[in-house]
Amino acid sequence: MINILTDKIIDYFKKNNIELSRTDLMKMKYALQVILGDFLKFVILFVIFLCFKKLDLFLLSLAVLITLRPFAGGIHCKTSISCLAITLLHFLAIVLLSNYLPRMNNIIYYSIYLISFIIFLIYVPCPNKKRPVKNKKILKIISLILLTFWSLFFFEESKMSFCNCIFLSILAQVVQVIFINKKECF
């Protein structure tokens, strides 16, 4: 469905704009597929979590993800369907666990955030064969600032399910960073 829609849009540009090269049209098609695919994925997830009455936790976890991931990197799936499935599992796990995890001692949270900061300091941004990292230092600094922001937000939040959601969202991102970097080493 997304491919059909992007093909129609690209055909429109082909017919109405002769200045676009074949490469430009291919880039536009790829960008449109990504944008439309992500939009569709968001709508599906939004409806699912709206039906479960867990939209607040989903949106909070999504906020953590969309602020950290572009700068830190993450795992990418090969197909849109596998991406949707993994993304759904990611958010379901975080949202469901957010309601059931008990409050731990703050020393445990501080320790995990310190370890997360060190992991980000060493491994972020993650290598990606399709999108090489150009501004590694800037991406690292931004990701560390955002990690610190979410960590501070965690300690200021009083609602336990929100605290758990932030904590689990950060932890999931850190696990992805470790996984990607270990995979690149072998």
Buried (B, 14 or more C-beta within 10 A) or exposed (E): EBEEEBEEBBEEBEEEEEEBEEEEBEEBBEEBBEEBBBEBBEEEBBEBBEEEEBBBBBEBBBBBBEBBBBBBBBBBEEEBEEBBEEBBEBBBEBBBBBEEBEEEEEEEBEEBBEEBBEBBEEBBBBBEEEEEBEEEEEBBEBBBEBBEEBBEBBEEBEEEBBBBBBBBBBBBBBBBBEEBBEEEEE
